[in-house]
Amino acid sequence: MVDINHVILIGRLTRDAELKSIASGQTVCKFSIAVNRRRKSGDQWEDEPNFFDIVVWGRQGESLHQYLVKGKMVAVDGELRQDRWQQDGQNRSKVEIVAANLQLLGGNPGSGSGGGEYRSQASGGYSGNTQNGASVNQGSRVPADDAFADDIPF
Protein backbone atom coordinates (compact mmCIF):
# COMPACT_ATOMS: atom_id res chain seq x y z
CA MET A 1 0.00 0.00 0.00
CA VAL A 2 1.22 3.51 -0.82
CA ASP A 3 1.50 6.18 1.86
CA ILE A 4 -0.08 9.53 1.08
CA ASN A 5 1.06 12.85 2.52
CA HIS A 6 -0.93 15.66 0.89
CA VAL A 7 -2.62 18.70 2.36
CA ILE A 8 -4.63 21.56 0.83
CA LEU A 9 -5.51 24.59 2.94
CA ILE A 10 -7.09 27.97 2.30
CA GLY A 11 -6.59 30.64 4.92
CA ARG A 12 -5.27 34.09 5.77
CA LEU A 13 -1.73 35.00 6.76
CA THR A 14 -1.42 35.77 10.46
CA ARG A 15 1.76 37.81 9.95
CA ASP A 16 4.03 39.01 7.15
CA ALA A 17 6.21 36.28 5.65
CA GLU A 18 9.87 36.04 6.72
CA LEU A 19 12.57 35.39 4.12
CA LYS A 20 15.89 33.91 5.32
CA SER A 21 18.98 32.31 3.82
CA ILE A 22 20.29 29.15 5.42
CA ALA A 23 23.94 28.06 5.71
CA SER A 24 23.82 26.23 2.36
CA GLY A 25 22.82 29.47 0.61
CA GLN A 26 19.27 28.33 -0.14
CA THR A 27 16.43 30.71 0.76
CA VAL A 28 13.39 29.80 2.79
CA CYS A 29 10.19 31.81 3.22
CA LYS A 30 8.13 31.07 6.33
CA PHE A 31 4.69 32.27 7.37
CA SER A 32 1.60 30.99 9.12
CA ILE A 33 -2.04 30.96 8.12
CA ALA A 34 -5.27 30.80 10.08
CA VAL A 35 -7.97 28.44 8.83
CA ASN A 36 -11.36 28.68 10.51
CA ARG A 37 -13.37 25.63 11.43
CA ARG A 38 -17.08 26.26 11.84
CA ARG A 39 -18.85 24.30 14.51
CA LYS A 40 -22.20 24.57 16.17
CA SER A 41 -22.30 25.47 19.84
CA GLY A 42 -25.87 25.34 21.09
CA ASP A 43 -27.96 27.34 18.63
CA GLN A 44 -25.08 29.40 17.23
CA TRP A 45 -22.26 28.68 14.81
CA GLU A 46 -18.78 29.58 16.02
CA ASP A 47 -15.53 29.93 14.13
CA GLU A 48 -12.63 28.07 15.72
CA PRO A 49 -9.30 29.21 14.28
CA ASN A 50 -6.55 26.69 13.52
CA PHE A 51 -3.01 27.91 12.82
CA PHE A 52 -0.56 26.25 10.43
CA ASP A 53 3.10 27.04 9.70
CA ILE A 54 4.00 27.10 6.00
CA VAL A 55 7.46 26.81 4.40
CA VAL A 56 8.25 27.83 0.81
CA TRP A 57 11.75 27.02 -0.46
CA GLY A 58 13.98 28.64 -3.09
CA ARG A 59 13.04 31.06 -5.82
CA GLN A 60 9.33 30.55 -5.25
CA GLY A 61 9.68 31.92 -1.72
CA GLU A 62 11.85 34.79 -2.93
CA SER A 63 9.29 35.74 -5.59
CA LEU A 64 6.27 35.51 -3.32
CA HIS A 65 7.75 37.06 -0.19
CA GLN A 66 6.69 40.61 -1.06
CA TYR A 67 3.05 39.54 -1.61
CA LEU A 68 2.71 37.42 1.52
CA VAL A 69 1.48 40.04 3.97
CA LYS A 70 -0.72 39.77 7.02
CA GLY A 71 -4.38 39.29 6.08
CA LYS A 72 -3.68 37.98 2.55
CA MET A 73 -5.76 34.93 1.62
CA VAL A 74 -3.80 32.05 0.10
CA ALA A 75 -4.38 28.49 -1.00
CA VAL A 76 -1.56 26.11 -0.10
CA ASP A 77 -1.02 22.68 -1.63
CA GLY A 78 1.81 20.71 -0.11
CA GLU A 79 2.90 18.03 2.30
CA LEU A 80 3.42 17.70 6.03
CA ARG A 81 6.99 17.52 7.32
CA GLN A 82 7.96 16.82 10.90
CA ASP A 83 11.14 18.36 12.24
CA ARG A 84 12.62 16.64 15.32
CA TRP A 85 15.39 17.87 17.61
CA GLN A 86 16.58 17.86 21.19
CA GLN A 87 16.59 20.98 23.33
CA ASP A 88 17.80 20.96 26.94
CA GLY A 89 17.60 17.16 26.97
CA GLN A 90 13.96 17.20 25.87
CA ASN A 91 12.76 15.71 22.59
CA ARG A 92 10.96 18.35 20.52
CA SER A 93 9.08 18.20 17.25
CA LYS A 94 7.19 20.54 14.98
CA VAL A 95 4.99 19.83 11.98
CA GLU A 96 5.14 22.29 9.08
CA ILE A 97 3.54 22.33 5.66
CA VAL A 98 6.06 22.47 2.84
CA ALA A 99 4.26 24.17 -0.03
CA ALA A 100 4.51 22.65 -3.51
CA ASN A 101 1.87 25.00 -4.94
CA LEU A 102 0.76 28.33 -3.58
CA GLN A 103 -2.04 30.47 -4.95
CA LEU A 104 -2.67 34.06 -3.94
CA LEU A 105 -6.42 34.52 -3.63
CA GLY A 106 -8.22 37.82 -4.10
CA GLY A 107 -6.46 40.68 -2.40
CA ASN A 108 -5.80 41.98 1.04
CA PRO A 109 -8.95 42.82 2.98
CA GLY A 110 -10.35 45.91 1.31
CA SER A 111 -8.32 45.67 -1.90
CA GLY A 112 -9.41 44.29 -5.24
CA SER A 113 -6.10 42.98 -6.57
CA GLY A 114 -5.88 39.58 -8.18
CA GLY A 115 -3.50 36.79 -7.33
CA GLY A 116 -1.25 34.27 -8.97
CA GLU A 117 -0.48 30.58 -8.77
CA TYR A 118 3.07 29.37 -8.34
CA ARG A 119 4.65 25.94 -8.13
CA SER A 120 7.94 25.00 -6.59
CA GLN A 121 10.87 24.13 -8.82
CA ALA A 122 10.33 20.46 -8.04
CA SER A 123 6.88 20.61 -9.58
CA GLY A 124 7.63 22.75 -12.59
CA GLY A 125 8.06 26.47 -11.80
CA TYR A 126 5.46 29.10 -12.62
CA SER A 127 2.27 27.45 -13.79
CA GLY A 128 -0.11 30.23 -14.64
CA ASN A 129 -1.96 33.19 -13.26
CA THR A 130 -5.35 33.98 -11.86
CA GLN A 131 -8.15 36.41 -12.32
CA ASN A 132 -9.97 37.16 -9.07
CA GLY A 133 -8.65 33.96 -7.53
CA ALA A 134 -9.76 31.60 -10.35
CA SER A 135 -6.86 29.55 -11.65
CA VAL A 136 -6.02 29.74 -15.34
CA ASN A 137 -4.19 26.77 -16.83
CA GLN A 138 -1.84 27.94 -19.59
CA GLY A 139 -1.82 24.53 -21.29
CA SER A 140 -5.52 24.20 -22.00
CA ARG A 141 -7.81 26.62 -23.74
CA VAL A 142 -11.52 26.79 -23.02
CA PRO A 143 -13.68 27.67 -26.01
CA ALA A 144 -15.73 30.84 -25.90
CA ASP A 145 -19.28 30.56 -24.59
CA ASP A 146 -20.75 30.64 -28.09
CA ALA A 147 -18.67 27.56 -29.07
CA PHE A 148 -20.74 25.27 -26.82
CA ALA A 149 -23.76 23.48 -28.19
CA ASP A 150 -27.14 24.81 -27.11
CA ASP A 151 -28.41 21.36 -26.18
CA ILE A 152 -26.44 20.88 -22.95
CA PRO A 153 -28.34 18.23 -20.95
CA PHE A 154 -28.16 19.95 -17.57
Secondary structure, 3 states (H helix, E strand, C coil): CCCCCCEEEEEEECCCCEEEECCCCCEEEEEEEEEEEEEEECCEEEEEEEEEEEEEEHHHHHHHHHHCCCCCEEEEEEEEEEEEEEECCEEEEEEEEEEEEEEEECCCCCCCCCCEEEECHHHCCCCEEEECCEEEECCCCCCCHHHCCCCCCC
